Amino acid sequence: MKKQNKRAVIILGPPGSGKGTQSELLAEKLNLFHLETSEIIEKNLANVKKSDFVRVKNKKYFLFDEIKLRQSGELMSPPLITFWTKKKIKELAKEGEGIVTSGSSRTLYEAKELIPLLKKLYGSRNIQVILINLTEKESIWRNSHRRTCKLMRHTILYTKDTAKLTRCPFDGSRLILRKDDKPAVIKIRLKEYKERTFPLIDYFKKQKLKVIRINGSPSPAVVFRNVLKRLKA
C-alpha cells in the first residue's frame, strides 16, 4: 500500500460557487482524490428500477423517490447519502488517498456522521474547511448558464468564448444543461443550502476545525490562487 496522504479538505458553498472546479484544482495540486458527492449519487442512481431500495439502519430508501427529490432541488435523504459517502471515504483511506470533498457534508446529520470518521482516518489537524461565498443572484446566473458534458461530466463555465460550444472541448461529448440547474430548481437548492448546509459552519467551529472563507465571485483562477494562499497560511 502506498504511503498515506494525511489530508482532508472540505469545500462548501452555494450552488454555482465553484466547489467542483476548486476541488479538481486542489486534487491536482495537492495530489488528493476529488470526492464528488454528485458523482457518487449519479453512479448509485444509474439504471435503477422502480422497486430498487437501499437499507440504512433498518430503513428502506427507495431510489426512485430519491431521484424525485434531487430533480426538485431538495436534498436527498441524509442517511442514504452518508452511507454511500462513508463507504467511499473508507475505501480511499485504505488505499492511502488524501481527499478533497465537494458537496459533502450538506446537512448536520451528515457532518456528525462524517467528521468523526475523518478525524479517525486523517486526524483533526489535517482537516480543513473552505467556505466559498457567492451571492444568490450570481448563483442563479451561473447555474442557469453552465453546462455539463455527457461523457465525463466536465463543467463548462459560461463565457463569451464558450457561449456557442455544443461539444465538450475535453472529450467531444454533447454539452447539456443539468435538470437541477434550472432557475426555479436553483432557488429551491439555495433555500436548502441556507437552511441545511450553511449552519454546518458553526458545527465545524465547535469541532475546532479551521474554516477558511473565500470570495467566489472572481474567475476560478483567482479564487484558486486565494485558496492556496489561505491553505498555506
C-alpha positions as CSV (number, residue, x, y, z in Angstrom):
1,M,0.0,0.0,0.0
2,K,1.3,3.4,-0.8
3,K,2.1,6.0,1.8
4,Q,-0.9,7.5,3.5
5,N,-1.7,11.1,2.3
6,K,-2.9,12.5,5.6
7,R,-5.1,15.4,4.4
8,A,-8.8,16.0,4.1
9,V,-10.2,19.3,2.6
10,I,-13.9,20.0,2.7
11,I,-15.2,22.6,0.3
12,L,-18.6,24.1,0.9
13,G,-20.6,26.8,-0.9
14,P,-23.9,27.6,-2.5
15,P,-24.8,26.1,-6.0
16,G,-22.5,27.6,-8.7
17,S,-19.8,28.8,-6.2
18,G,-17.2,26.6,-7.9
19,K,-16.9,23.8,-5.4
20,G,-16.3,21.2,-8.0
21,T,-13.8,23.3,-10.0
22,Q,-11.8,24.2,-7.0
23,S,-11.8,20.6,-5.7
24,E,-10.4,19.4,-9.1
25,L,-7.7,22.0,-9.0
26,L,-6.7,21.2,-5.4
27,A,-6.8,17.5,-6.1
28,E,-4.3,18.0,-9.0
29,K,-2.1,20.5,-7.0
30,L,-2.0,18.6,-3.7
31,N,-2.3,15.0,-5.0
32,L,-5.7,14.4,-3.4
33,F,-8.6,12.4,-4.6
34,H,-11.6,14.5,-5.6
35,L,-14.6,13.0,-3.7
36,E,-17.6,14.5,-5.5
37,T,-20.9,13.7,-3.9
38,S,-22.9,14.3,-7.0
39,E,-20.8,11.8,-8.9
40,I,-21.3,9.2,-6.1
41,I,-25.1,9.9,-6.3
42,E,-25.3,9.6,-10.0
43,K,-23.4,6.3,-10.1
44,N,-25.8,4.9,-7.5
45,L,-28.9,6.2,-9.2
46,A,-27.9,5.0,-12.7
47,N,-30.2,2.4,-14.2
48,V,-32.4,1.9,-11.1
49,K,-35.7,0.2,-11.2
50,K,-38.9,1.5,-9.5
51,S,-38.7,-1.1,-6.7
52,D,-34.9,-0.6,-6.0
53,F,-34.0,0.5,-2.5
54,V,-31.1,0.7,-0.1
55,R,-31.5,-0.3,3.5
56,V,-29.7,2.0,6.0
57,K,-30.1,1.4,9.7
58,N,-33.2,-0.8,9.2
59,K,-34.9,1.8,7.0
60,K,-35.6,1.4,3.2
61,Y,-34.7,4.3,0.9
62,F,-36.4,3.8,-2.4
63,L,-34.1,5.2,-5.1
64,F,-37.0,6.4,-7.4
65,D,-38.1,8.7,-4.5
66,E,-34.6,10.0,-4.1
67,I,-34.4,10.8,-7.8
68,K,-37.6,12.9,-7.5
69,L,-36.1,14.8,-4.5
70,R,-32.9,15.6,-6.4
71,Q,-34.7,16.7,-9.5
72,S,-37.0,19.0,-7.5
73,G,-34.0,20.8,-5.9
74,E,-34.5,19.3,-2.5
75,L,-31.7,17.5,-0.7
76,M,-31.8,13.7,-0.8
77,S,-32.2,11.7,2.4
78,P,-29.1,12.4,4.6
79,P,-28.7,8.8,5.9
80,L,-28.5,7.4,2.4
81,I,-26.0,10.0,1.2
82,T,-23.9,9.5,4.3
83,F,-24.0,5.7,3.9
84,W,-22.6,6.0,0.3
85,T,-20.1,8.7,1.3
86,K,-18.7,6.9,4.3
87,K,-18.2,3.7,2.3
88,K,-16.2,5.6,-0.3
89,I,-14.1,7.5,2.2
90,K,-13.1,4.3,4.0
91,E,-12.1,2.8,0.6
92,L,-9.9,5.8,-0.2
93,A,-8.3,6.0,3.2
94,K,-7.4,2.3,3.0
95,E,-5.7,2.9,-0.4
96,G,-3.7,5.8,1.2
97,E,-5.5,8.6,-0.6
98,G,-6.0,12.1,0.9
99,I,-9.3,13.6,-0.2
100,V,-10.9,16.9,-1.1
101,T,-14.7,16.9,-1.0
102,S,-17.2,19.0,-2.9
103,G,-20.8,18.8,-1.8
104,S,-20.3,16.9,1.4
105,S,-21.4,17.4,4.1
106,R,-24.7,19.0,3.1
107,T,-26.6,18.5,6.4
108,L,-25.9,18.5,10.1
109,Y,-26.7,14.8,10.1
110,E,-24.0,14.0,7.5
111,A,-21.4,16.2,9.3
112,K,-22.0,14.5,12.6
113,E,-21.5,11.1,10.9
114,L,-18.6,12.1,8.7
115,I,-16.4,14.3,10.8
116,P,-15.7,11.7,13.5
117,L,-14.7,9.3,10.7
118,L,-12.4,11.8,9.0
119,K,-10.8,12.6,12.4
120,K,-10.2,8.9,12.9
121,L,-8.7,8.4,9.5
122,Y,-6.9,11.6,8.9
123,G,-6.5,13.4,12.2
124,S,-8.1,16.7,13.3
125,R,-5.1,18.7,12.4
126,N,-5.2,17.5,8.8
127,I,-8.9,18.5,8.2
128,Q,-9.5,21.9,6.7
129,V,-12.8,23.5,5.7
130,I,-13.1,26.0,2.8
131,L,-16.3,28.1,2.5
132,I,-16.8,29.8,-0.9
133,N,-19.2,32.7,-0.7
134,L,-21.4,33.8,-3.6
135,T,-24.5,36.0,-3.8
136,E,-27.8,34.5,-4.6
137,K,-28.0,36.5,-7.9
138,E,-24.6,35.2,-9.0
139,S,-25.5,31.6,-8.1
140,I,-28.7,31.6,-10.2
141,W,-27.0,33.2,-13.2
142,R,-24.0,30.8,-13.1
143,N,-26.1,27.7,-12.7
144,S,-28.6,28.5,-15.3
145,H,-25.9,29.2,-17.9
146,R,-23.3,26.5,-17.1
147,R,-23.4,23.2,-19.0
148,T,-22.0,19.7,-18.3
149,C,-20.6,17.2,-20.8
150,K,-22.5,14.0,-21.1
151,L,-19.5,11.6,-21.0
152,M,-17.1,12.8,-18.3
153,R,-19.3,15.4,-16.6
154,H,-16.8,18.3,-17.2
155,T,-18.4,21.5,-16.1
156,I,-18.2,24.2,-18.8
157,L,-18.5,27.7,-17.4
158,Y,-20.4,30.3,-19.5
159,T,-18.2,32.9,-21.1
160,K,-18.3,34.7,-24.4
161,D,-15.7,32.2,-25.6
162,T,-17.8,29.1,-24.6
163,A,-21.3,30.5,-25.3
164,K,-21.6,28.8,-28.7
165,L,-20.0,25.5,-27.8
166,T,-22.2,22.4,-28.3
167,R,-19.4,19.8,-27.6
168,C,-17.1,19.4,-24.7
169,P,-13.6,20.6,-25.6
170,F,-12.1,17.9,-23.4
171,D,-13.8,14.7,-24.6
172,G,-16.1,15.8,-27.5
173,S,-19.3,14.7,-25.9
174,R,-22.5,16.7,-26.1
175,L,-23.0,19.6,-23.7
176,I,-26.2,19.5,-21.7
177,L,-28.0,21.6,-19.0
178,R,-28.5,19.6,-15.8
179,K,-32.1,19.2,-14.7
180,D,-31.3,20.7,-11.3
181,D,-29.7,23.8,-12.9
182,K,-33.0,25.4,-14.0
183,P,-33.7,28.8,-12.2
184,A,-36.8,27.5,-10.4
185,V,-34.9,24.5,-9.1
186,I,-31.8,26.6,-8.2
187,K,-33.9,28.8,-5.9
188,I,-35.0,25.7,-4.0
189,R,-31.4,24.5,-3.9
190,L,-30.4,27.9,-2.5
191,K,-33.1,27.7,0.2
192,E,-31.9,24.2,1.1
193,Y,-28.3,25.4,1.3
194,K,-29.2,28.4,3.6
195,E,-31.3,26.3,5.9
196,R,-29.5,23.0,6.0
197,T,-25.9,23.4,4.8
198,F,-24.7,26.9,5.9
199,P,-25.4,26.1,9.6
200,L,-22.6,23.5,9.5
201,I,-20.1,26.3,9.8
202,D,-20.9,26.6,13.5
203,Y,-20.7,22.9,14.0
204,F,-17.2,22.8,12.3
205,K,-16.0,25.6,14.6
206,K,-17.3,23.7,17.7
207,Q,-15.3,20.7,16.4
208,K,-12.2,23.1,16.3
209,L,-11.8,22.7,12.6
210,K,-10.3,25.6,10.7
211,V,-12.8,27.4,8.4
212,I,-11.4,29.4,5.5
213,R,-13.7,31.9,3.9
214,I,-13.1,32.7,0.2
215,N,-14.9,35.2,-2.2
216,G,-16.2,33.1,-5.0
217,S,-17.0,36.0,-7.4
218,P,-13.7,36.3,-9.3
219,S,-12.6,33.9,-12.0
220,P,-11.7,30.3,-11.0
221,A,-8.0,31.1,-11.4
222,V,-8.1,34.0,-9.0
223,V,-10.3,32.0,-6.5
224,F,-7.8,29.1,-6.7
225,R,-4.8,31.4,-6.1
226,N,-6.6,32.8,-3.0
227,V,-7.5,29.3,-1.7
228,L,-3.8,28.2,-2.0
229,K,-2.6,31.3,-0.1
230,R,-5.1,30.7,2.7
231,L,-4.3,27.0,3.0
232,K,-0.6,27.7,3.4
233,A,-1.2,30.5,5.9
